Amino acid sequence: MQLPTGKCMLSGFICAGSLSLIMLLSASLAGAASCPPNTVAVDGQCLNKAQIEELKKKQEQQRQLQQQNAAKQAVHDERMKQVAKEREDALRQQSAQQKQQQLAPTKANPVAGATAQLPGYSYTSPEYKNNPGGRGYCSPQCAEFVRYNLGVSSPGMYAKMYWSSPPKGYKQYPQGSKRAPRPGDMLVWKGELNVNDPKLIKICGGKVGGCGHVAIVKSVNLTKGTLTRVDANWLGSCKVVEHDKMTVSGDDKRGYTIAGEDSNYLYGWLSK
């Protein structure tokens, strides 16, 4: 006999869903019925009161342990965030210190970080004379101007000779030296400066390889990379002029280079 769909027959037949429920209840009752007196079926086991209390105790301990582990993990995560922040701050501080060290005065670079000018340093110009004594050239010449202001002796007839024979107490620092130029230093140009200028060959004599040129560093700013020099008779001008279009770059490790306007044929700088 086939059961009608969606209906249950009460006379000898039951629905499939009702049958499952009844079987489940029967199994539960059977499990309960199989436990001894004073015990209860828990997860398929018959436990007495003491065992149930012990089970509750273990469950509470497990719950507390989970809470403790979660708290420890939270503390660990927070500590890792703090460590990461401290590391980031340390790297930032180290970078700032390294930058500051590059800009801070050092033995090799005592004028870093600001426009440096020696205390009380200034220059004066000797009396200007055009064609003094019939010599055929103006005064002061570049070397005369340097001697007048720095009190150094003359190494010879030509300005370029300051490089090959520095005045007493002065040391050569060619381009790329690991000591920055300072105010009061001497800049010295090669003779090619004159030889490669058709106008100056006649003035300075191409046969001797050119006279070269010498000037005084007035101020230096390594942060901005600027250098101002002052000299007399630049390229036969017969004038004392400040030139602020030169640049200086580098550091104590890589060395320093003077570039920019008028830097061609520059030997470097002489410094005490």
Contacts in CASP RR format, 6 or more apart in sequence:
PFRMAT RR
TARGET T0000
AUTHOR 0000-0000-0000
METHOD contacts of the structure
MODEL  1
MQLPTGKCMLSGFICAGSLSLIMLLSASLAGAASCPPNTVAVDGQCLNKA
QIEELKKKQEQQRQLQQQNAAKQAVHDERMKQVAKEREDALRQQSAQQKQ
QQLAPTKANPVAGATAQLPGYSYTSPEYKNNPGGRGYCSPQCAEFVRYNL
GVSSPGMYAKMYWSSPPKGYKQYPQGSKRAPRPGDMLVWKGELNVNDPKL
IKICGGKVGGCGHVAIVKSVNLTKGTLTRVDANWLGSCKVVEHDKMTVSG
DDKRGYTIAGEDSNYLYGWLSK
1 13 0 8 1.000
3 9 0 8 1.000
3 13 0 8 1.000
3 15 0 8 1.000
6 15 0 8 1.000
7 15 0 8 1.000
8 14 0 8 1.000
8 15 0 8 1.000
8 18 0 8 1.000
14 22 0 8 1.000
31 41 0 8 1.000
31 44 0 8 1.000
32 40 0 8 1.000
32 41 0 8 1.000
34 41 0 8 1.000
34 46 0 8 1.000
35 41 0 8 1.000
35 46 0 8 1.000
36 46 0 8 1.000
38 48 0 8 1.000
38 49 0 8 1.000
39 46 0 8 1.000
39 47 0 8 1.000
39 48 0 8 1.000
40 46 0 8 1.000
40 47 0 8 1.000
40 48 0 8 1.000
40 52 0 8 1.000
41 47 0 8 1.000
42 52 0 8 1.000
42 55 0 8 1.000
47 55 0 8 1.000
102 112 0 8 1.000
102 251 0 8 1.000
102 252 0 8 1.000
103 112 0 8 1.000
103 113 0 8 1.000
103 222 0 8 1.000
103 223 0 8 1.000
104 112 0 8 1.000
104 113 0 8 1.000
105 111 0 8 1.000
105 112 0 8 1.000
105 113 0 8 1.000
106 112 0 8 1.000
106 252 0 8 1.000
108 178 0 8 1.000
108 179 0 8 1.000
108 180 0 8 1.000
108 252 0 8 1.000
109 179 0 8 1.000
109 180 0 8 1.000
109 222 0 8 1.000
109 251 0 8 1.000
109 252 0 8 1.000
110 116 0 8 1.000
110 182 0 8 1.000
111 180 0 8 1.000
111 182 0 8 1.000
111 183 0 8 1.000
111 220 0 8 1.000
111 222 0 8 1.000
112 180 0 8 1.000
112 222 0 8 1.000
112 223 0 8 1.000
113 221 0 8 1.000
113 222 0 8 1.000
113 223 0 8 1.000
114 221 0 8 1.000
114 223 0 8 1.000
115 219 0 8 1.000
115 220 0 8 1.000
115 221 0 8 1.000
115 224 0 8 1.000
115 226 0 8 1.000
116 182 0 8 1.000
116 183 0 8 1.000
116 219 0 8 1.000
116 220 0 8 1.000
116 221 0 8 1.000
117 183 0 8 1.000
117 218 0 8 1.000
117 219 0 8 1.000
118 182 0 8 1.000
118 183 0 8 1.000
118 184 0 8 1.000
121 183 0 8 1.000
121 184 0 8 1.000
121 218 0 8 1.000
123 145 0 8 1.000
123 149 0 8 1.000
123 216 0 8 1.000
123 218 0 8 1.000
123 230 0 8 1.000
123 240 0 8 1.000
124 148 0 8 1.000
124 149 0 8 1.000
125 140 0 8 1.000
125 145 0 8 1.000
125 148 0 8 1.000
125 232 0 8 1.000
125 240 0 8 1.000
126 139 0 8 1.000
126 140 0 8 1.000
126 144 0 8 1.000
126 145 0 8 1.000
126 148 0 8 1.000
127 139 0 8 1.000
128 138 0 8 1.000
128 139 0 8 1.000
128 140 0 8 1.000
128 238 0 8 1.000
128 240 0 8 1.000
129 138 0 8 1.000
129 139 0 8 1.000
130 138 0 8 1.000
130 139 0 8 1.000
130 238 0 8 1.000
131 137 0 8 1.000
131 138 0 8 1.000
132 138 0 8 1.000
132 139 0 8 1.000
137 203 0 8 1.000
138 233 0 8 1.000
138 236 0 8 1.000
138 238 0 8 1.000
140 148 0 8 1.000
140 232 0 8 1.000
140 233 0 8 1.000
140 240 0 8 1.000
141 159 0 8 1.000
141 232 0 8 1.000
141 233 0 8 1.000
142 159 0 8 1.000
142 213 0 8 1.000
142 214 0 8 1.000
142 215 0 8 1.000
142 231 0 8 1.000
142 232 0 8 1.000
142 233 0 8 1.000
142 234 0 8 1.000
143 154 0 8 1.000
143 158 0 8 1.000
143 159 0 8 1.000
143 162 0 8 1.000
143 214 0 8 1.000
144 232 0 8 1.000
145 216 0 8 1.000
145 231 0 8 1.000
145 232 0 8 1.000
145 233 0 8 1.000
145 240 0 8 1.000
146 152 0 8 1.000
146 162 0 8 1.000
146 186 0 8 1.000
146 214 0 8 1.000
146 215 0 8 1.000
146 216 0 8 1.000
146 231 0 8 1.000
147 153 0 8 1.000
147 154 0 8 1.000
149 216 0 8 1.000
150 167 0 8 1.000
150 184 0 8 1.000
150 186 0 8 1.000
150 216 0 8 1.000
152 167 0 8 1.000
152 168 0 8 1.000
152 170 0 8 1.000
152 186 0 8 1.000
153 167 0 8 1.000
153 168 0 8 1.000
155 161 0 8 1.000
155 162 0 8 1.000
155 164 0 8 1.000
155 165 0 8 1.000
155 166 0 8 1.000
155 167 0 8 1.000
156 165 0 8 1.000
157 211 0 8 1.000
158 191 0 8 1.000
158 204 0 8 1.000
158 208 0 8 1.000
158 210 0 8 1.000
158 211 0 8 1.000
158 212 0 8 1.000
159 188 0 8 1.000
159 189 0 8 1.000
159 211 0 8 1.000
159 212 0 8 1.000
159 213 0 8 1.000
159 214 0 8 1.000
160 188 0 8 1.000
160 189 0 8 1.000
160 190 0 8 1.000
160 191 0 8 1.000
160 210 0 8 1.000
160 211 0 8 1.000
160 212 0 8 1.000
160 213 0 8 1.000
160 267 0 8 1.000
162 186 0 8 1.000
162 188 0 8 1.000
162 214 0 8 1.000
162 270 0 8 1.000
163 172 0 8 1.000
163 188 0 8 1.000
163 190 0 8 1.000
163 267 0 8 1.000
163 268 0 8 1.000
163 270 0 8 1.000
166 172 0 8 1.000
166 270 0 8 1.000
167 270 0 8 1.000
169 272 0 8 1.000
170 186 0 8 1.000
170 270 0 8 1.000
170 271 0 8 1.000
170 272 0 8 1.000
171 270 0 8 1.000
171 271 0 8 1.000
171 272 0 8 1.000
172 267 0 8 1.000
172 268 0 8 1.000
172 270 0 8 1.000
173 179 0 8 1.000
173 181 0 8 1.000
173 185 0 8 1.000
173 268 0 8 1.000
173 269 0 8 1.000
173 270 0 8 1.000
173 271 0 8 1.000
174 267 0 8 1.000
174 268 0 8 1.000
175 256 0 8 1.000
175 257 0 8 1.000
175 258 0 8 1.000
175 266 0 8 1.000
175 267 0 8 1.000
175 268 0 8 1.000
176 254 0 8 1.000
176 255 0 8 1.000
176 256 0 8 1.000
176 257 0 8 1.000
177 255 0 8 1.000
177 256 0 8 1.000
177 268 0 8 1.000
177 269 0 8 1.000
178 252 0 8 1.000
178 253 0 8 1.000
178 254 0 8 1.000
178 255 0 8 1.000
178 256 0 8 1.000
179 252 0 8 1.000
179 256 0 8 1.000
179 271 0 8 1.000
180 220 0 8 1.000
180 222 0 8 1.000
180 248 0 8 1.000
180 252 0 8 1.000
180 256 0 8 1.000
181 187 0 8 1.000
181 217 0 8 1.000
181 220 0 8 1.000
181 227 0 8 1.000
181 248 0 8 1.000
181 256 0 8 1.000
181 258 0 8 1.000
181 268 0 8 1.000
181 269 0 8 1.000
181 271 0 8 1.000
182 217 0 8 1.000
182 220 0 8 1.000
182 271 0 8 1.000
183 217 0 8 1.000
183 218 0 8 1.000
183 219 0 8 1.000
183 220 0 8 1.000
184 216 0 8 1.000
184 217 0 8 1.000
184 218 0 8 1.000
184 271 0 8 1.000
185 216 0 8 1.000
185 217 0 8 1.000
185 269 0 8 1.000
185 270 0 8 1.000
185 271 0 8 1.000
186 214 0 8 1.000
186 215 0 8 1.000
186 216 0 8 1.000
186 217 0 8 1.000
186 269 0 8 1.000
186 270 0 8 1.000
186 271 0 8 1.000
187 214 0 8 1.000
187 215 0 8 1.000
187 216 0 8 1.000
187 217 0 8 1.000
187 229 0 8 1.000
187 231 0 8 1.000
187 258 0 8 1.000
187 266 0 8 1.000
187 268 0 8 1.000
187 269 0 8 1.000
188 212 0 8 1.000
188 213 0 8 1.000
188 214 0 8 1.000
188 266 0 8 1.000
188 267 0 8 1.000
188 268 0 8 1.000
188 269 0 8 1.000
188 270 0 8 1.000
189 212 0 8 1.000
189 213 0 8 1.000
189 214 0 8 1.000
189 265 0 8 1.000
189 266 0 8 1.000
189 267 0 8 1.000
190 212 0 8 1.000
190 265 0 8 1.000
190 266 0 8 1.000
190 267 0 8 1.000
191 204 0 8 1.000
191 209 0 8 1.000
191 210 0 8 1.000
191 211 0 8 1.000
191 212 0 8 1.000
191 213 0 8 1.000
191 265 0 8 1.000
192 209 0 8 1.000
192 210 0 8 1.000
192 265 0 8 1.000
193 200 0 8 1.000
193 210 0 8 1.000
193 212 0 8 1.000
193 213 0 8 1.000
193 264 0 8 1.000
193 265 0 8 1.000
194 200 0 8 1.000
194 201 0 8 1.000
194 203 0 8 1.000
194 204 0 8 1.000
194 205 0 8 1.000
194 206 0 8 1.000
194 209 0 8 1.000
194 210 0 8 1.000
194 211 0 8 1.000
194 212 0 8 1.000
194 213 0 8 1.000
195 201 0 8 1.000
195 204 0 8 1.000
195 206 0 8 1.000
195 209 0 8 1.000
195 210 0 8 1.000
196 265 0 8 1.000
197 235 0 8 1.000
199 235 0 8 1.000
200 210 0 8 1.000
200 235 0 8 1.000
200 236 0 8 1.000
201 210 0 8 1.000
203 236 0 8 1.000
204 210 0 8 1.000
204 211 0 8 1.000
204 212 0 8 1.000
205 211 0 8 1.000
212 265 0 8 1.000
213 231 0 8 1.000
213 234 0 8 1.000
214 231 0 8 1.000
215 229 0 8 1.000
215 230 0 8 1.000
215 231 0 8 1.000
215 234 0 8 1.000
215 243 0 8 1.000
216 229 0 8 1.000
216 230 0 8 1.000
216 231 0 8 1.000
217 227 0 8 1.000
217 228 0 8 1.000
217 229 0 8 1.000
217 269 0 8 1.000
218 228 0 8 1.000
218 229 0 8 1.000
218 230 0 8 1.000
218 242 0 8 1.000
219 226 0 8 1.000
219 227 0 8 1.000
219 228 0 8 1.000
220 226 0 8 1.000
220 227 0 8 1.000
220 228 0 8 1.000
220 248 0 8 1.000
221 227 0 8 1.000
222 248 0 8 1.000
222 250 0 8 1.000
225 247 0 8 1.000
225 248 0 8 1.000
225 249 0 8 1.000
226 244 0 8 1.000
226 246 0 8 1.000
226 247 0 8 1.000
226 248 0 8 1.000
227 244 0 8 1.000
227 246 0 8 1.000
227 247 0 8 1.000
227 248 0 8 1.000
227 258 0 8 1.000
228 242 0 8 1.000
228 243 0 8 1.000
228 244 0 8 1.000
228 246 0 8 1.000
229 242 0 8 1.000
229 243 0 8 1.000
229 246 0 8 1.000
230 240 0 8 1.000
230 241 0 8 1.000
230 242 0 8 1.000
230 243 0 8 1.000
231 240 0 8 1.000
231 241 0 8 1.000
231 243 0 8 1.000
232 239 0 8 1.000
232 240 0 8 1.000
232 241 0 8 1.000
233 239 0 8 1.000
234 241 0 8 1.000
234 243 0 8 1.000
234 262 0 8 1.000
243 261 0 8 1.000
243 262 0 8 1.000
245 260 0 8 1.000
245 261 0 8 1.000
245 262 0 8 1.000
246 258 0 8 1.000
246 259 0 8 1.000
246 260 0 8 1.000
246 261 0 8 1.000
246 262 0 8 1.000
246 263 0 8 1.000
247 258 0 8 1.000
247 259 0 8 1.000
247 260 0 8 1.000
248 256 0 8 1.000
248 257 0 8 1.000
248 258 0 8 1.000
248 259 0 8 1.000
249 256 0 8 1.000
249 257 0 8 1.000
249 259 0 8 1.000
250 256 0 8 1.000
250 257 0 8 1.000
258 266 0 8 1.000
258 268 0 8 1.000
258 269 0 8 1.000
END
